């Protein structure tokens, strides 16, 4: 990743714990996000993949401070908006104009009692973006056209729309304040296959015309790879690998990424028969009681004694390719990871 | 296909839902046969009628749904003529089903063991408690659940999603049915767990010689597990063939577009997706002609007037599209002039 590109969002050591019922002497927490550090560059799409419960949604929401972080530092466009140590916690209203979010469940995220026009217009009113009523109506119409809906749809209620159209309303609402940065939290998982590609294309077009920056969260690796410039892989609250999307999918270095990629069924019967599949044993451990050391060691086929004790740090192993694994540290370079890939193929 | 190899034969099945707003033709005349030991995939978007079709086989269709035409034959017996009592014996013994969400299908107040042995007791009055217990433990072992004796005493909420789905599969297969209907069995699971379950189902299918009807919207999963595929759109089968024919030589415009519209992990370069324009049709007011006509880029005049018949486009590969009859239509048009 070139140095001259501007970092729009920079997150360091971000943690988010949710308290759960413990007992009188011991407080328990769901450690949803554990010390994640990453940067999002202006104009790029950073994809986040991982299985359910890995903390990808929590990370997305914590970055735009819909959840108050437990620890860490968030810098937006050069200004720190949250820092636990320096006790910085800015008022978010001005930043809400710059960062927006698109939610997963299109019908659940729209107020059923408001018309589409009111839903989109609400943020215009809050940020006082339009001076007259006529201007407001014009702006709403323009937004609806941008997301491929008809202008007369402004007077309808959300339940009158199909899932794909509801998601378009959600996108129009996010665009209303002319944001720079949008967190797309599984925006297409609730949609039908044939509608998914329409929405993906629209998000790409909007990014090109408005210079938007996306944090694209999804569990479907194929979709994330399609839309993202770089991809981060999360497992149980930790970022385990981060690289450019083609690099990540062709040369995954972390054992978890390797299994995740090999688990994706390909729409190609012959390829499915010939490739070898890495299967993981067991299930994701509970984030209330995560394993010590590397959180993946309970299911990792290469686990060493050291993995149980020490949490590996995210380090750069090839230009722009980060991984958090003791195995890589030991072997030192990117080449070794491909060689143990081959070993698996033979098995 | 020879007659004696056919396990299930569905002919011109029509299922409608009679809603206050009008009749919804959820399944509008589908036919296919399923052989012994075969895995048939049924793909389609939500609302294409794939689940309704499966529910009518196993007799679980709920009001206001009704089978209004066609026949379903299972080993030569007409399922639609069965009395409820016959159907009850048939379910579980001959056909069973796995559902999408294991949590809602397992009873939360009974232990896994209780629910497994209940299946056996229902279908075999003579089975002793001990036998039923042993069979249930054996079944849990078969589906790859470790420590089955402990799991027998646990409640569904104590198991993880993947484990619950395994328990569901154990429950479905415990009476060794000849046909298993799997309705989106992996949709609610994570990819790594999905991979485990698919491997398990492939394994069990070989071991137990069960035929499977596998319903899903995920084309990747279909390519992974199925022998033959039926593609459904708005209550009709639009294309049917072997898995290789469907994926490497798709003939129907809908199948072609569906394959082009999904992003692929295995391609070298990332190209812009080619979406299918428009939205699925409203089944309350289905078009007069081809259901896919309004969204099809090769739509001809006849497509809007008449439903297309099936054309055989390869060995065991059929596709319902007027494009296959283009020559014929043009000749007729010439005659008319």
Interface residues (C-beta under 8 A of the other chain):
Chain A: X51 X52 X162 X164 X165 X192 X193 X194 X195 X196 X197 X198 X200 X201 X204 X219 X221 X222 X223 X225 X226 X227 X245 X246 X249 X259 X260 X261 X262 X263 X264 X265 X266 X267 X268 X269 X270 X271 X272 X277 X279 X280 X283 X284
Chain B: X45 X46 X160 X161 X162 X163 X190 X191 X192 X193 X194 X195 X196 X198 X199 X217 X218 X219 X220 X221 X222 X223 X224 X243 X244 X247 X248 X257 X258 X259 X261 X262 X263 X264 X265 X266 X270 X272 X273 X274 X275 X276 X277 X279 X280
